[in-house]
Amino acid sequence: MKRSALFASLIVSGVLILLGYGVLVEPYSITVKHVVINDSSLARAWGNIKIAQLSDLHITDSDRRQDRVRALLAGLRPDIIIITGDIAQWNTDPSGAISFIESLDAPLGVFSVMGDADFSSRRKHCLFCHPGGNVHVLRTHPVLLRDETRRIRLGRGKEMIVAGVAPQGDWAGEHDFPQRLLETPGEPVLVLSHFSGRFNEIQPARPVFWLSGDTHGGQILMPDLFWKFVHKKPDPRHMAGLFHEGVHKWLYVNQGIGTTEHVPVRIGVPPEITIFTFGSDSSET
């Protein structure tokens, strides 16, 4: 065999092996990331709370990913579980996704927002907010937030405000909800939003910890410049990880659990569960 043919064969073999890994292995290799937010205001307000974030599950039918998520959460024992949208896969019956989120449990509750994929099942998406039957009865587990807030009692006189932002688009209608809430002075707010774009718009008058998803981290590891150039996501500046602006303005973009419907591949961007705790920053004055 000529060198050129051998070289080509090795390249093809390497690509096939990498693709096989990206389809069969990494999408099911869920990682747990522990992130400490060093912000004295958040630490004072929320104490030693432990928050778990899931995002972009894109569930069609039950598979070993959901079983693995449940097992990991059982071991991690978070106080609160947060889901930042795209629970169901695009254009699918969401009943399997709803059964999964109903199976989750945490001492202080499970809170979620919807993503654009969750609205793709037409009228069936109503089951996310209403458990069936009388549509005026809102689901209480998990709590689905759409441009609204909840107060969670943390114990020892502490409370947490959780705000859920409806997807950009917007199906709930309160377009100025984040600005009105966050640009009014007050106690810290935990914001849940499938998209991170509106984080860029706010100039908060109170401490803000904003959790988002949507990007899947790109699913295939690429330089940040690539995503800014191709404009495949609405907020390419924040593809994945922790971002800190100003003194008390924080954003975390989760890489998600699932994959897109047409590209079921992850290479260098494994699915993740993120665990957040809070500490004091000694540099703050």
Residue, then its C-alpha position, 0 to 999 in steps of 0.5 A: m500500500k502506498r504511503s498516501a493510501l495508508f495515510a488516508s486510511l488512517i485518517v478515515s479510521g481515526v474519524l470513524i473512531l472519533l465519531g463512534y466515541g462522540v455518538l456512543v460514549e461521551p453523550y452518556s458520560i455525565t460529569v459533575k462540576h462543582v462551582v463555588i461562587n465567591d460572593s459575600s452578598l450571596a453567601r450571606a443571603w443564602g448560607n451553605i445552600k447547595i444547588a444542582q443545575l440540569s439543562d437541555l435534557h432533550i428527552t424522547d424516551s427513557d434511556r440510561r442518561q436519565d437513570r444516571v442523572r437520578a443516581l448522581l443526584a441521589g448521591l449529591r443530595p442538593d438542597i434545590i434542583i434547577i432545570t433551565g429548559d429544553i426538557a423534551q426533544w424537539n417535536t416529540d411527545p413530552s410525556g416521558a420528559i415530564s415523567f422524568i422531572e416529576s421523579l426528581d426530588a430535593p428538600l427545598g424543591v425542584f424549579s424549572v423554566m421551559g426552553d424553545a424545544d419544550f414549546s415545539s409539541r404544540r398544545k401538549h406543552c401545556l402538560f409542563c405547567h398543568p398536570g392534566g384535567n382542569v387546565h387551571v390547576l398549576r403543577t406544584h412539582p416541579v414548579l414551572l416559572r414563566d416571568e414570575t418569582r417564588r420565595i424559598r425559605l432556607g431556614r435560620g431566617k434566610e430566604m431565596i428569591v427564584a425568578g424564572v424568565a420565559p424564553q425569548g420569543d416570548w410566550a408569556g408576554e412580560h418582555d421587561f420582566p428581568q429588567r423591572l425585577l433586577e434593576t430595582p434595589g433589593e435582596p439577591v435573586l437567583v434567575l433561571s432562563h433558558f437563554s443567557g442573552r437577556f443577562n447582557e441587557i440588565q444593569p442590576a441594582r441587586p446581586v444576581f446569579w443567573l443560570s442558563g443553558d441552550t448552547h450545549g457548550g457547542q457539543i463539539l469543542m471549538p475555540d470561542l472565536f468559532w462560535k462568535f464567527v458562525h453565530k449559531k447561538p443567540d449569545p455566542r459570548h457565553m457558550a459555557g461555564l462561569f462568567h462574572e461582570g461587575v461586583h455581584k453579577w454572575l452567569y453560569v451557562n450549563q453544557g446540558i445533558g442531551t443533544t440536538e435532534h439531528v446531531p447526537v454527538r458530543i466530543g470534548v463537551p460532556p454532559e454535565i450536572t453542576i453543583f453550586t455553593f457559595g463562599s465569601d470573597s475576601s477582596e470585597t469591601 
